[in-house]
Amino acid sequence: MPELPEVETIKRDLEKNIIGHKVIDVWYDWAKTLKPDPETFEKAVVGKKFKDINRRAKLFIFHLDSVPMVVHLKMTGRLLYRDQSDPKDQFTHAIFKLDKGKELRFADLRKFGWLKVLKDEKELENLLSEFGPEPLTEEFTLKVFENIIKKSQLKIKPLLIDQKRIAGVGNIYADESLWCAKIHPETKADKILSDQVAKLYKCIEEVLKEGIKDRGTSVDQYLDLFGRKGSHEQNLKVFRLNGDPCPRCGTIIKKIRVGGRGTHVCPACQRL
Ligand SMILES: [Zn+2]
């Protein structure tokens, strides 16, 4: 699933390319992609201009004139900015036909992703209030992070990927952050010592920044706005590297399951 660095990479490119474009028409072949329903969706966006684009957690937040629209890529969604004359993209289920011969395509192999127009700012506010603090912003201080960790008896891995507690971190960057901080993913959050919490805080920010610098990780279906892969796969330390030696100590990396999720650990660096 695209996480904070992947969504941020696409968001930054959308900012440079999509703003000012007018929506001429909407096409779709999978009704569940357009929420609340295709008719409402179409009526709300056709004739409007893309005014701004933001990101919160793994969500894109657009305004078409004053209409808020949110997009979630879920497991395998892609947003692709193309010329109308470009070859079709596989798994395309919705298209914004834009002015100037362009289009914004929504492609999704698994079809869990969606685009949703909201009634007003209030509905947007309610939706966004469900998320925890946003890493890489001023609100995500060490103090805030400590409070989240110290108050929880959850294992640290499920806590890190819980969007209600911390926004934007998913399976890839949680495993990488925990390896960086030498913390076992099954450690109970409230048992982690203060200096380790501080280390983990730094690691989360570092790992996310590296991911953004490399324009995301394309281990699954992720492609950027132009259909290109990110390069962070080459810089992963443990994620999907079970069977390989740990880059820090040489011990063979293991795959375990934590909270139902495949999780990658160095059994020597990250002890329970
Ligand atoms: Zn190791």
Residues whose N, C-alpha, C, O or C-beta is under 5 A from the ligand:
A	BS01	ZN	C246 R248 C249 G250 T251 C266 A268 C269
